[in-house]
């Protein structure tokens, strides 16, 4: 499974808004420059995030985008599902009728566990968690042997 650029860029863009939360709107061009994303692509991403209520747009000379909720109330899974739709590792997990072997397939368990684990991680993290990690300069991943 590979996460699309839409989700990766969308998370980076909404994190920019979270980092500036309470300071006023950010223009698309500012977010695009900071994150090295094309304005046109970012406009499409922000339109999706706006349509699901994660961001709001403010018109005018000093307009732009702001979070529609507090960063602590936006889970990473909210952003991912808005941009990608529900996570499905294999079709038979959500639609057993797709495969006649579904009831006897032990590998279905593996795909289900992977799907559940990914969603558990995304559900456990909020934008505020990422803001806090970025302020401390600590990477969230700590590889130790």
N, C-alpha and C positions, 0 to 999 in steps of 0.2 A: 504494500500500500504506500502511496506517495501523496503527500499533502500538496494541493494545488497552489499555484502562485496567488490565486485569488484569496485563499485563506491565509497564506503567509503574509501577503501584503496587507490584507484587511486587518489582521491582528496587529501588525506594526503600525498601521494608520490609527486604529482606535486606541492603541497604547499612547500614541502622541497626544491624542485628546485627553486621555487619562492623566498624563504627565502635566498637562496644562489646565487641568480641571479647576474651575473657579477663577481663572485668569481672563476669561473671555474667549470668543470664538477664534478658531484657527482657519485660515484660508487653505483651500486645496493646494495652491502653489507652494505654500510653506511646508505643508506635510509632505508633498511630493518631492521637494528639494531635500528635506531632511532625510527622507527614507529612500531616495533615489528610485522613485516610482513615476511613471508617466502620468501627467495630469489627466489625460483622457481615461486611462485605465482606472485611476483612483476615483474619478467622478462616478464611474460605473459601480465601483465597490461601495462608495459612500451612499449612493442611491439605494442599494440593497440594504445597507445598515440602517438607513433612515426609514425605509419601508417597514422594517420589523420593529422600529421603535428604540433602537440602541443609540442613535445619534439624532440631533436636530440641526436644521440649517437655520441660519439667521441672515436675513437679507440686509443689503446696504453696504456702504463704503467700508465699514468696519465689521462686516459680516463674515460668515464662515460656518464652521461646524463646531458643535459642542456635544458632550455626552448628554443623553436624555435621562440618564440615571447616575447615581453615585458610582464611582469605580468599584466600590466594595459590593455593589449589587449587580454587577455584570460578570457572569462566569465566562471563562474561555469557551466553554461548550456553547454558550449563547451565540458567540461570534462565529464559531465554526459551523453550527447548524444553520445559521442565517445565510452563510455564504456557500455552503456545500449541500445542505439538506442533511437528513439523518445519516449517521455513520452506519454503513452496512458492509461488513467484511465479505460476506457471501449472501446471495439472495435467499437461500433456504432458511436463514435464521429468522427473518421477519416474515417470510412467505414459504412455509413448508410445502405448499402445493407445487412449488417450482421443481421439486426433485422427488422422484418416487422412492428414493433410498433414504430420505430424510429421517424417518423414524429409526432406522437401523444403522445410521452412519455415525461412527464414533469420531470421525474427524470434524463433524459439525460442532462437537464440544470444543475443540481447539479454536475454531473460528469464533465461536460464541464468547469464549474466555478472552480472546484477543480484543474483540469488540467491546466487551464489558470493561476491560482494563483501560483501554484508551479513553472511554467515556468517563470512567471513574477519575482519571487524572484531570481531564478537562473540566469536569464538574467540581473538582476540589480546588481549582484555582480561579481567582478573580483578577480583574484588571488591577485592583488595589495591591494584590500580592505581587504582581509584576512591577508596579510602580515602586513598591517598597524595596524589591530586590534590586532594581536599577539604581536607587538612591544609595544603597549600601555598597554597590559595586560588586556584589557577590553573584556569581553565576548560580542559577538554581540547580544545576546539575553538579554533583560532587562525586567524581569517580574515584573510588578508593579500592585498593586490592589488599 
